[in-house]
Amino acid sequence: MFQKRFGSVFPYGILIFFILTAVLLILPSCSQKEPVSEEKGEEWDFDPERVVGIGRIEPEARILELTSEVPGIVKEIHFKPGGFIQEGSVLLTLSNSVEQARVEQKKAQIQTQKSRILAAEAALSSVQIQAENARANFMRAKTLYERNAGTKKDFDQSQSEYEALLEDTKRLEAEVVAAKDLLYQEKLDLEVARRELSLKSVKILSSGQLLSLDITLGSFLHTGEAFGTFAPDSPLIARCEIDELFADRVKVGQRAYIRKQGETEALAEGRVSFAGPSLRRKSIFSDEVDELVDRRVREVEIKLDKGAGLLIGSRVECVIFLEE
């Protein structure tokens, strides 16, 4: 009976023995700490020779948005996108029939007022002549009266006529002055009307290239509403953003070049002409206005030595050499 019970238990005891032995051998090896590498204790010192930022080709004077000072319906468009426009040229004309009629009305009023002035001056001249004759009659009647050669009635009558003509002269002189003042006011009104008419013609203030035009004939423009973009005639630059990690190492005058994104061949060379005085949110090249960005950047401008074949608005990589 004992032999039977012992035989059934013995194999399980051996199995338990081997399991415990294996556990005791594994535990010490797991408890040993991994030696610390001397390399992990060393400081990471990275000193790049150059930095790269994403940029965009723009005119140095920046791309301008075209707007109108006054509202109106587009009547004429004189240029197409891509064309070069000289300073002072009319880009488009808004409906201006009312303003044109007002200018013509003011011109007519000015002519009428000039005629009134001529009439008033003629009347004044006539009265002045009459006043001179009346003065001569008065002086003669006075002399005769003082010498007892004339009657007092003649003296009083000549005096009354002379004084009445003097009053008429003063009145007409005042009317001429008032008429001239009114003419000056009419001329000012004409200038205002012409200015209002000129505002219906959207002019280009500086020479350059028309990049885009987002209107057609018959479109209604609101005051201050952008309807196109314009590139002033100025040297091309690459405006880029440098990550804040190396932003403080970028300085004006450092050498730089631009290349297409993902390529290594230089398109143009130049030097840093402007480095922003502060960091700001990454925004120039964000496709979405509300894009969340957790990095800040420094705006940098690179003035290019040559820019043949570069299209305004092209995205490029700007490589800046961090030389002292």
Order of alpha helices (4+ residues) and beta strands (2+ residues): alpha-beta-beta-beta-beta-beta-alpha-alpha-beta-beta-beta-beta-beta-beta-beta-beta-beta-beta
